[in-house]
Amino acid sequence: MKIAVVYWSGTGNTKAMAESMLEGAKAAGADTELFSVDQFNANRMADYDGFLFGCSAMGCEVLEEAEFEPFFQEAENNIKDIPVGLFGSYGWGSGEWLQDWHQRCRDHGAKVYKEGVMINNTPDDSGLKECADFAQNFVKDNF
């Protein structure tokens, strides 16, 4: 099983979450690679069995619009029947961006894993453990 953790982070909060996701997936035995969104494109998706996507909430609770959204518009055409886990940080709102993102993935046929992980602002040790546990269970439950 080969998992890609692909994220966008403006302040480093979602990057820290992504690094914990990477460690959790590796602990479960997955061959896992970490990419910031500018290092990955949808053409590479066929090389992976599952994805952990991370993006912080922006503006009115939407995905980051300059880099992540254009990437994900292409990526969502390649997620049918593929296990996908979502995560990100936010500083305001109620998490609507993550709920909308989940629905968008479901609408494209992805096997969306649980509710995902969202952390308000900077993840503390407990939040980072939540990320690692989520990724570990994502691998165990899907592969």
N, CA, C and O of each residue as an XYZ file, in Angstrom:
572
protein
N       0.824     -1.173      0.000
C       0.000      0.000      0.000
C       0.869      1.237      0.000
O       1.801      1.357      0.796
N       0.561      2.147     -0.889
C       1.360      3.359     -1.044
C       0.437      4.561     -0.843
O      -0.566      4.719     -1.539
N       0.799      5.401      0.125
C      -0.030      6.537      0.505
C       0.738      7.834      0.257
O       1.922      7.935      0.579
N       0.051      8.826     -0.320
C       0.619     10.171     -0.454
C      -0.095     11.096      0.523
O      -1.324     11.135      0.585
N       0.700     11.836      1.282
C       0.170     12.899      2.136
C       0.479     14.196      1.398
O       1.643     14.568      1.244
N      -0.568     14.882      0.942
C      -0.415     16.087      0.126
C      -1.104     17.232      0.865
O      -2.276     17.127      1.225
N      -0.375     18.325      1.092
C      -0.934     19.393      1.918
C      -0.549     20.777      1.403
O       0.390     20.934      0.623
N      -1.302     21.772      1.862
C      -0.952     23.187      1.721
C      -0.990     23.780      3.116
O      -1.897     23.492      3.896
N      -0.006     24.607      3.428
C       0.049     25.238      4.745
C       0.564     26.659      4.610
O       1.602     26.894      3.992
N      -0.157     27.601      5.183
C       0.269     28.992      5.138
C       1.095     29.390      6.344
O       2.019     30.194      6.221
N       0.778     28.839      7.510
C       1.460     29.237      8.744
C       2.300     28.122      9.351
O       3.019     28.347     10.324
N       2.217     26.930      8.789
C       2.941     25.787      9.335
C       2.074     24.851     10.153
O       2.511     23.748     10.482
N       0.858     25.257     10.494
C      -0.022     24.406     11.298
C      -0.421     23.138     10.550
O      -0.334     22.040     11.099
N      -0.853     23.283      9.309
C      -1.261     22.107      8.538
C      -0.046     21.272      8.153
O      -0.152     20.054      8.018
N       1.099     21.908      7.976
C       2.330     21.154      7.712
C       2.660     20.250      8.902
O       3.017     19.088      8.711
N       2.546     20.765     10.110
C       2.796     19.944     11.303
C       1.813     18.771     11.361
O       2.189     17.657     11.726
N       0.570     19.027     11.003
C      -0.426     17.954     10.962
C      -0.042     16.917      9.912
O      -0.150     15.715     10.157
N       0.407     17.375      8.744
C       0.799     16.469      7.663
C       1.965     15.578      8.088
O       1.986     14.384      7.787
N       2.926     16.163      8.785
C       4.076     15.377      9.246
C       3.642     14.291     10.236
O       4.193     13.190     10.227
N       2.666     14.593     11.083
C       2.140     13.585     12.003
C       1.339     12.525     11.259
O       1.383     11.347     11.613
N       0.611     12.942     10.231
C      -0.116     11.975      9.390
C       0.876     11.008      8.748
O       0.644      9.799      8.719
N       1.972     11.542      8.237
C       3.011     10.720      7.617
C       3.511      9.662      8.595
O       3.594      8.481      8.257
N       3.839     10.089      9.798
C       4.363      9.156     10.804
C       3.339      8.096     11.178
O       3.687      6.927     11.344
N       2.090      8.492     11.310
C       1.038      7.529     11.643
C       0.843      6.487     10.560
O       0.702      5.302     10.859
N       0.832      6.913      9.311
C       0.654      5.970      8.200
C       1.846      5.026      8.101
O       1.683      3.835      7.838
N       3.038      5.561      8.313
C       4.236      4.709      8.295
C       4.199      3.701      9.435
O       4.594      2.549      9.255
N       3.728      4.121     10.609
C       3.650      3.220     11.764
C       2.698      2.053     11.498
O       2.842      0.979     12.081
N       1.731      2.274     10.619
C       0.788      1.217     10.264
C       1.318      0.324      9.142
O       0.653     -0.629      8.738
N       2.511      0.631      8.644
C       3.143     -0.209      7.640
C       3.012      0.254      6.207
O       3.427     -0.458      5.293
N       2.443      1.432      5.986
C       2.277      1.926      4.618
C       3.573      2.564      4.109
O       4.319      3.180      4.870
N       3.816      2.408      2.833
C       4.871      3.143      2.138
C       4.280      4.534      1.908
O       3.397      4.699      1.066
N       4.756      5.523      2.641
C       4.108      6.829      2.674
C       5.089      7.930      2.314
O       6.233      7.941      2.768
N       4.613      8.863      1.481
C       5.433     10.003      1.087
C       4.684     11.299      1.381
O       3.458     11.358      1.283
N       5.438     12.336      1.743
C       4.894     13.638      2.096
C       5.224     14.647      0.999
O       6.365     14.733      0.544
N       4.207     15.414      0.578
C       4.385     16.419     -0.468
C       3.636     17.694     -0.106
O       2.472     17.637      0.289
N       4.286     18.831     -0.234
C       3.504     20.067     -0.246
C       2.838     20.097     -1.621
O       3.346     19.502     -2.571
N       1.726     20.775     -1.726
C       0.938     20.717     -2.953
C       1.729     21.183     -4.178
O       1.451     20.737     -5.291
N       2.698     22.061     -3.995
C       3.491     22.520     -5.137
C       4.497     21.464     -5.614
O       5.135     21.643     -6.652
N       4.642     20.368     -4.862
C       5.544     19.276     -5.243
C       4.806     18.092     -5.870
O       5.431     17.093     -6.228
N       3.501     18.195     -6.004
C       2.685     17.053     -6.430
C       1.670     17.532     -7.452
O       1.189     18.663     -7.376
N       1.343     16.666     -8.416
C       0.251     17.012     -9.323
C      -0.612     15.791     -9.581
O      -0.212     14.662     -9.297
N      -1.776     16.023    -10.111
C      -2.767     14.965    -10.296
C      -2.268     13.853    -11.216
O      -2.757     12.727    -11.128
N      -1.319     14.136    -12.087
C      -0.784     13.108    -12.984
C      -0.069     11.996    -12.222
O       0.085     10.892    -12.743
N       0.365     12.272    -11.008
C       1.092     11.279    -10.203
C       0.161     10.403     -9.365
O       0.621      9.464     -8.715
N      -1.109     10.690     -9.371
C      -2.029     10.009     -8.462
C      -2.143      8.514     -8.712
O      -2.386      7.756     -7.772
N      -1.978      8.075     -9.932
C      -2.088      6.650    -10.247
C      -1.007      5.823     -9.560
O      -1.127      4.600     -9.478
N       0.032      6.463     -9.071
C       1.122      5.755     -8.387
C       0.807      5.430     -6.933
O       1.611      4.786     -6.260
N      -0.356      5.867     -6.434
C      -0.697      5.717     -5.018
C      -2.031      4.994     -4.836
O      -2.919      5.053     -5.687
N      -2.137      4.312     -3.700
C      -3.353      3.553     -3.373
C      -4.326      4.353     -2.526
O      -5.500      3.994     -2.435
N      -3.868      5.417     -1.912
C      -4.713      6.231     -1.053
C      -4.053      7.573     -0.796
O      -2.864      7.763     -1.053
N      -4.853      8.501     -0.281
C      -4.371      9.866     -0.088
C      -4.858     10.438      1.226
O      -5.995     10.218      1.644
N      -3.970     11.175      1.867
C      -4.315     12.013      3.002
C      -4.069     13.443      2.537
O      -2.925     13.855      2.348
N      -5.149     14.193      2.355
C      -5.070     15.551      1.841
C      -5.271     16.543      2.986
O      -6.192     16.398      3.790
N      -4.402     17.548      3.050
C      -4.519     18.559      4.085
C      -4.508     19.964      3.531
O      -3.682     20.307      2.686
N      -5.433     20.774      4.014
C      -5.482     22.183      3.621
C      -6.187     22.957      4.725
O      -7.219     22.527      5.239
N      -5.626     24.083      5.076
C      -6.267     24.903      6.092
C      -7.440     25.670      5.500
O      -7.525     25.866      4.288
N      -8.336     26.098      6.371
C      -9.480     26.902      5.955
C      -9.005     28.305      5.603
O      -8.146     28.872      6.279
N      -9.563     28.843      4.560
C      -9.204     30.190      4.129
C     -10.484     31.004      3.939
O     -11.569     30.446      3.772
N     -10.346     32.308      3.966
C     -11.467     33.203      3.660
C     -12.743     32.825      4.375
O     -12.780     32.737      5.602
N     -13.777     32.605      3.609
C     -15.091     32.215      4.147
C     -15.196     30.700      4.210
O     -16.138     30.110      3.681
N     -14.216     30.072      4.864
C     -14.153     28.622      5.017
C     -14.154     27.900      3.667
O     -15.081     27.162      3.331
N     -13.091     28.137      2.914
C     -12.870     27.453      1.649
C     -11.427     26.944      1.625
O     -10.604     27.355      2.443
N     -11.128     26.050      0.685
C      -9.761     25.594      0.472
C      -8.925     26.746     -0.071
O      -9.448     27.641     -0.736
N      -7.635     26.721      0.211
C      -6.727     27.755     -0.289
C      -6.865     27.836     -1.809
O      -6.790     26.821     -2.502
N      -7.068     29.052     -2.318
C      -7.510     29.225     -3.702
C      -6.415     29.347     -4.759
O      -6.687     29.092     -5.932
N      -5.204     29.721     -4.399
C      -4.157     29.932     -5.401
C      -3.446     28.656     -5.806
O      -3.141     28.465     -6.984
N      -3.174     27.767     -4.835
C      -2.442     26.530     -5.134
C      -3.278     25.268     -4.909
O      -3.353     24.404     -5.783
N      -3.902     25.167     -3.736
C      -4.559     23.904     -3.417
C      -5.824     23.682     -4.238
O      -6.030     22.592     -4.771
N      -6.660     24.686     -4.346
C      -7.916     24.523     -5.088
C      -7.671     24.107     -6.546
O      -8.320     23.172     -7.015
N      -6.758     24.765     -7.283
C      -6.510     24.306     -8.663
C      -6.011     22.856     -8.710
O      -6.420     22.083     -9.576
N      -5.117     22.490     -7.766
C      -4.665     21.105     -7.696
C      -5.849     20.178     -7.460
O      -6.001     19.173     -8.155
N      -6.685     20.510     -6.486
C      -7.752     19.593     -6.122
C      -8.819     19.488     -7.205
O      -9.465     18.446     -7.324
N      -9.018     20.521     -7.984
C      -9.957     20.435     -9.105
C      -9.533     19.339    -10.080
O     -10.385     18.653    -10.644
N      -8.247     19.171    -10.280
C      -7.742     18.082    -11.131
C      -7.773     16.759    -10.377
O      -8.161     15.730    -10.931
N      -7.367     16.790     -9.127
C      -7.256     15.562     -8.335
C      -8.601     14.884     -8.134
O      -8.677     13.655     -8.144
N      -9.655     15.652     -7.952
C     -10.951     15.042     -7.641
C     -11.464     14.149     -8.779
O     -12.344     13.318     -8.559
N     -10.935     14.311     -9.957
C     -11.314     13.440    -11.070
C     -10.606     12.086    -11.007
O     -10.884     11.198    -11.814
N      -9.691     11.930    -10.047
C      -8.911     10.697     -9.915
C      -9.124      9.988     -8.580
O      -8.303      9.154     -8.198
N     -10.198     10.294     -7.865
C     -10.375      9.712     -6.532
C     -11.523      8.717     -6.438
O     -11.829      8.233     -5.348
N     -12.158      8.405     -7.551
C     -13.258      7.439     -7.509
C     -12.753      6.094     -6.978
O     -11.778      5.533     -7.478
N     -13.442      5.598     -5.956
C     -13.131      4.313     -5.316
C     -11.770      4.290     -4.611
O     -11.251      3.211     -4.321
N     -11.191      5.445     -4.333
C      -9.887      5.540     -3.680
C     -10.088      6.006     -2.233
O     -10.853      6.940     -1.994
N      -9.415      5.375     -1.267
C      -9.476      5.857      0.114
C      -8.827      7.236      0.246
O      -7.705      7.459     -0.207
N      -9.560      8.151      0.876
C      -9.115      9.527      1.058
C      -9.410      9.952      2.497
O     -10.513      9.743      3.002
N      -8.421     10.546      3.145
C      -8.608     11.155      4.458
C      -8.290     12.628      4.355
O      -7.369     13.017      3.637
N      -9.046     13.456      5.069
C      -8.897     14.906      4.977
C      -8.520     15.494      6.333
O      -8.932     14.997      7.381
N      -7.728     16.563      6.288
C      -7.334     17.226      7.525
C      -6.951     18.672      7.248
O      -6.682     19.048      6.107
N      -6.930     19.480      8.307
C      -6.479     20.853      8.185
C      -6.715     21.650      9.440
O      -7.422     21.224     10.354
N      -6.108     22.814      9.464
C      -6.273     23.717     10.602
C      -7.185     24.873     10.199
O      -7.390     25.157      9.019
N      -7.719     25.523     11.224
C      -8.584     26.670     10.976
C      -8.444     27.636     12.140
O      -7.990     27.252     13.217
N      -8.831     28.885     11.927
C      -8.707     29.875     12.983
C     -10.027     30.520     13.350
O     -10.099     31.293     14.305
N     -11.066     30.211     12.604
C     -12.386     30.790     12.850
C     -13.410     29.861     12.222
O     -13.044     28.906     11.538
N     -14.664     30.126     12.442
C     -15.727     29.348     11.829
C     -15.997     28.053     12.559
O     -15.543     27.841     13.683
N     -16.747     27.192     11.892
C     -17.224     25.968     12.522
C     -16.717     24.692     11.863
O     -17.110     23.593     12.253
N     -15.852     24.831     10.876
C     -15.366     23.648     10.171
C     -16.142     23.341      8.906
O     -16.051     22.242      8.358
N     -16.901     24.310      8.452
C     -17.723     24.102      7.251
C     -16.879     23.718      6.038
O     -17.321     22.938      5.194
N     -15.653     24.269      5.947
C     -14.802     23.951      4.793
C     -14.499     22.464      4.736
O     -14.441     21.891      3.648
N     -14.304     21.828      5.886
C     -13.995     20.405      5.901
C     -15.233     19.586      5.538
O     -15.132     18.592      4.818
N     -16.397     20.001      6.033
C     -17.639     19.311      5.685
C     -17.908     19.416      4.183
O     -18.275     18.429      3.544
N     -17.728     20.603      3.626
C     -17.929     20.791      2.184
C     -16.936     19.961      1.379
O     -17.288     19.387      0.349
N     -15.707     19.901      1.848
C     -14.666     19.133      1.164
C     -14.989     17.648      1.202
O     -14.797     16.944      0.211
N     -15.477     17.172      2.336
C     -15.913     15.776      2.441
C     -16.983     15.471      1.406
O     -16.897     14.480      0.681
N     -17.997     16.336      1.343
C     -19.094     16.104      0.403
C     -18.585     16.122     -1.034
O     -19.001     15.308     -1.857
N     -17.715     17.022     -1.320
C     -17.131     17.110     -2.667
C     -16.416     15.813     -3.030
O     -16.552     15.320     -4.150
N     -15.654     15.259     -2.087
C     -14.965     13.987     -2.328
C     -15.965     12.852     -2.522
O     -15.802     12.027     -3.420
N     -16.991     12.808     -1.688
C     -18.029     11.776     -1.835
C     -18.709     11.896     -3.198
O     -18.979     10.891     -3.857
N     -18.984     13.131     -3.613
C     -19.634     13.357     -4.908
C     -18.786     12.839     -6.066
O     -19.314     12.522     -7.132
N     -17.471     12.752     -5.859
C     -16.572     12.229     -6.888
C     -16.234     10.762     -6.664
O     -15.330     10.225     -7.306
N     -16.958     10.111     -5.754
C     -16.839      8.668     -5.582
C     -15.715      8.193     -4.689
O     -15.429      6.996     -4.656
N     -15.065      9.093     -3.961
C     -13.977      8.681     -3.066
C     -14.528      7.912     -1.871
O     -15.675      8.098     -1.466
N     -13.692      7.055     -1.323
C     -14.000      6.373     -0.064
C     -13.466      7.268      1.052
O     -12.356      7.063      1.543
N     -14.257      8.256      1.446
C     -13.818      9.245      2.428
C     -13.804      8.607      3.812
O     -14.786      8.006      4.248
N     -12.680      8.751      4.482
C     -12.484      8.108      5.777
C     -12.950      8.993      6.930
O     -12.470     10.113      7.105
N     -13.865      8.484      7.688
C     -14.395      9.128      8.890
C     -14.664     10.612      8.666
O     -14.981     11.027      7.551
N     -14.539     11.406      9.716
C     -14.849     12.837      9.626
C     -13.635     13.692      9.304
O     -13.766     14.895      9.078
N     -12.454     13.082      9.280
C     -11.242     13.851      9.074
C     -10.777     14.455     10.383
O     -11.330     14.168     11.444
N      -9.765     15.289     10.301
C      -9.204     15.938     11.487
C      -9.090     17.427     11.219
O      -8.477     17.845     10.238
N      -9.686     18.229     12.101
C      -9.502     19.675     12.020
C      -9.077     20.165     13.395
O      -9.618     19.765     14.426
N      -8.091     21.043     13.365
C      -7.512     21.561     14.597
C      -7.522     23.087     14.544
O      -7.101     23.695     13.560
N      -8.004     23.678     15.609
C      -8.050     25.130     15.708
C      -6.646     25.655     15.971
O      -6.029     25.339     16.989
N      -6.151     26.464     15.034
C      -4.835     27.110     15.131
C      -3.704     26.089     15.208
O      -3.715     25.110     14.461
N      -2.738     26.292     16.085
C      -1.548     25.449     16.155
C      -1.846     24.146     16.878
O      -2.355     24.165     17.999
N      -1.534     23.004     16.248
C      -1.787     21.726     16.916
C      -0.841     21.531     18.101
O       0.370     21.718     17.982
N      -1.416     21.151     19.252
C      -0.590     20.810     20.403
C      -0.248     19.321     20.326
O      -0.576     18.660     19.341
N       0.398     18.803     21.344
C       0.795     17.389     21.333
C      -0.402     16.465     21.169
O      -0.325     15.457     20.467
N      -1.500     16.808     21.814
C      -2.720     16.002     21.702
C      -3.249     16.012     20.262
O      -3.668     14.979     19.741
N      -3.224     17.184     19.631
C      -3.676     17.295     18.250
C      -2.790     16.531     17.286
O      -3.281     15.900     16.349
N      -1.489     16.585     17.511
C      -0.563     15.842     16.651
C      -0.749     14.341     16.821
O      -0.637     13.585     15.856
N      -1.032     13.908     18.045
C      -1.315     12.492     18.283
C      -2.607     12.089     17.578
O      -2.700     10.996     17.020
N      -3.604     12.975     17.605
C      -4.864     12.705     16.897
C      -4.601     12.494     15.407
O      -5.191     11.609     14.786
N      -3.721     13.303     14.843
C      -3.368     13.163     13.427
C      -2.690     11.821     13.164
O      -3.061     11.106     12.233
N      -1.707     11.484     13.976
C      -0.984     10.217     13.798
C      -1.936      9.030     13.943
O      -1.876      8.084     13.158
N      -2.805      9.082     14.938
C      -3.769      7.994     15.151
C      -4.736      7.878     13.980
O      -5.055      6.775     13.536
N      -5.202      9.026     13.479
C      -6.114      9.032     12.336
C      -5.466      8.345     11.142
O      -6.081      7.490     10.504
N      -4.231      8.714     10.841
C      -3.534      8.143      9.687
C      -3.264      6.654      9.880
O      -3.388      5.866      8.943
N      -2.898      6.280     11.087
C      -2.641      4.865     11.366
C      -3.927      4.054     11.164
O      -3.898      2.985     10.553
N      -5.033      4.555     11.668
C      -6.304      3.853     11.495
C      -6.785      3.890     10.048
O      -7.408      2.937      9.580
N      -6.505      4.965      9.345
C      -6.832      5.068      7.921
C      -6.195      3.911      7.160
O      -6.847      3.262      6.343
N      -4.923      3.660      7.431
C      -4.215      2.570      6.759
C      -4.776      1.223      7.191
O      -5.076      0.383      6.342
N      -4.920      1.006      8.470
C      -5.416     -0.289      8.985
C      -6.810     -0.607      8.474
O      -7.094     -1.756      8.136
N      -7.689      0.392      8.410
C      -9.080      0.159      8.026
C      -9.279      0.056      6.517
O     -10.294     -0.481      6.073
N      -8.345      0.551      5.725
C      -8.529      0.566      4.265
C      -7.645     -0.424      3.504
O      -7.912     -0.721      2.340
N      -6.592     -0.938      4.155
C      -5.658     -1.768      3.377
C      -5.319     -3.058      4.100
O      -4.549     -3.870      3.586
